Amino acid sequence: MPSNTPDYELDETIELTTAEQVRAIGDPLRTTLLGLLHERAATVTELAAAVKRPKSTVAHHVAVLTKAGLLRVVRTRRVRAIEERYYGRTARMFFVGLGRQAPGGQLPHDFNDFEVAAKESAPAYELGQLRGFIRRARISDEQAAAFWERVEQVIHEFDTLPRSGDTVHGFAVGVYPIPDHPTLPPAPAPHDGEQD
């Protein structure tokens, strides 16, 4: 029976407002660790085993995420003379506000989610298991922002699905401007007597 996802309390969203936070989330291994913690709280030992990396390496990345306010200890357990710490996310979704200014200037860029998704999805594409599409629409920045708010609801739904099954599925989505994409000129005004 699938359980609640994850098994600890966390905020729904946190906007990343510092360069330290954006740099912390911009590392692929740290993003993987955050993804694993969507399922349940875990110790450094469990995370290291999952990603097949040395415990010291994972401990360093967990410390970076914790210092940036993206992870926290959600519970502890005493095993013999050692206290194990279980880490969890501070929020279900982290986002960087568009055009946000950090103290001293613009926030650094997060990594390109589509570049990551392209690499991850290549085997599924080869096996004919990739569900994907691209659509383009000439709309205003305001319409794009409003549409993205609706997309965030679907992202939230995906994030809260109970974990079950044996396969991890990726979900990539984005809205982005394409300044040099061709567009048709405005339609000519109909002349008197001309049929539509």
N, C-alpha and C positions, 0 to 999 in steps of 0.2 A: 504494500500500500504506500503510495508516494506521500512524503511528509511535507509540511510547510517549508517554503523556500525563502531564505535560509532558516536555520534553526536558532536564530537569535534576533533581537530587536535592532532595527536600523532605520535611519531616515529614508524617505523616498528619494529625494534628490539633494545634491549639494552642488552649488556652482563653484568652480575652481577660480579663485581670484588672485592667486599669487604665482609668481614664476616657479617657486619651489614645488607647488602642487602640480603644475602643468608638466614640469620636467619629470616629476615622480611618476606620473601616469603615462609619460611618453616612451617608456621602455617596454619592449615586447614581453620580457619575462615578468615584469611587474604587472602588466596587463593580464597575463596568463594567471598569475597568482590571484589577482582580484576576481577573475572569472571563476576560478575554483571555489572561492569563498562565497560565490552566489549560492552554492549548493548547501554548504554548512560551514560552521567554524572549524578551524583546523590548527594543529600545531606546526611549528617549523619543520619538525621531523616528517610529518605527514605530507606537507607541501613539497619538501625536498624529494621524497619518494615519488610523488606524483609527477614532478617535472624532470626527474632523473638528473638532478644537479646536486652538488655537495651541499650539506647542511649549512656550512659557513657562508656559502654564496647566497642561499635563500634567506638566511638570517639577516644578512646585510640588506637585501632588497626589502624584506619585511620591516626592518628598522627605518629605511628611507620612507616607505609608505606610511608608517606609524608617525614619524616626525612631521610628515606633510598633512596629517589629519585624515588620511584616507583609510587607515586601519586602526583598530584598537583591540585591546584584550577584552574579550567578552565573557570569559570564565577561566578558572584555573582548576587543576586537579593535582593532588599530591600522589606521586608514584614513588614508592620507597622514600628516599630522603629528598627527592627533587620535585619542585613544583612546575608542572607543565602549564604553559600558557596557550590558550586557544584564541586565535585571532579571528576577527570578523571585519567586514567592511563598515564604514561609518554611514554609508548610504547605498541604496540600491543602484542609483544612477549618478554619475559624475558628469558635469558638462562644463565646457568653457564658453562663456558668453562671447558672441561675435563682436568684434571691435572693442573688447574690454581692454582698458588701460591698466597696467600694473604700476606700482610705484616705480618711477624711473623710466617708464615707457611701456610699449606694447608687450603683452604676454607672449612668451615663446610659443611656437606651433606645437601642437600634439602631433603624433605620427599620423600618416595618411591611412585611415581605416580601409580605404579601397585597395591600397597596395597590399596590405595585410590580407584582406579578403581574397584578392586575386591569387596570392600564393596558396592560401589555405584551400581555396575552392578548386584548384587545378585537378587534383585527383578525382573529385566528384564529377567534374566536367568530362574527364576521360571515360568515366564509368557511366555517363549518361544520367547522373543523379543530381545535377545542378538545376535548381529552380531559380531563375533570375530573369530580369528584364531591365531595359533602360527606356525611359520615356522623356520627352522634352516638351516644354510648353513655354510660350512667350507670355510671361505674367510679370506683375510688378513685384518689387522687393517686399511690399506689405503682404501681397497674396502668398509669396513664398514663405514668409515668416508664419502666417496664419496656418498654412498647410503643414508646416513643420511641427506646429503645436499638436495637430491631430496625429501626425506620425509618432510623436513622442508617447502618445497613449498606447499605440501598438507596441512600441519598444518596451514600455512598462509591462504590458500584458505578457510579452515574451519573457521578460526578466522574472516574472512571478509564476511562471508555469511550474508545477511540481516536477521535481527531477525524477525521471524514471527511464527505463530502457537502457540499452548498452552503448548508444552512439551519441556523441556530442554533435549538435547541429549549429552551424554558424548562421547569423542573420545580419546582413549588411544593408544599410539604407542611408541615403543622403540626398540633400538638395543643395545644388551649387550653381553659380552663374557660369554661363559659357559666352563670354563677350563676342567672339568672332563667329558664332554659329549663324549660318545664313537665315534670313527672315524675308518673307514676302513684303513688298510695299503695301501700303493701305489700299484696299479695294477702291477702284474708281467709283465715283458717284454715278448712280444710274441716270441716263438721259431721259428727257420727257418722251413718253410713248414706248420706252424700251421695256421688254418683259424681263422679270426676274428669272 
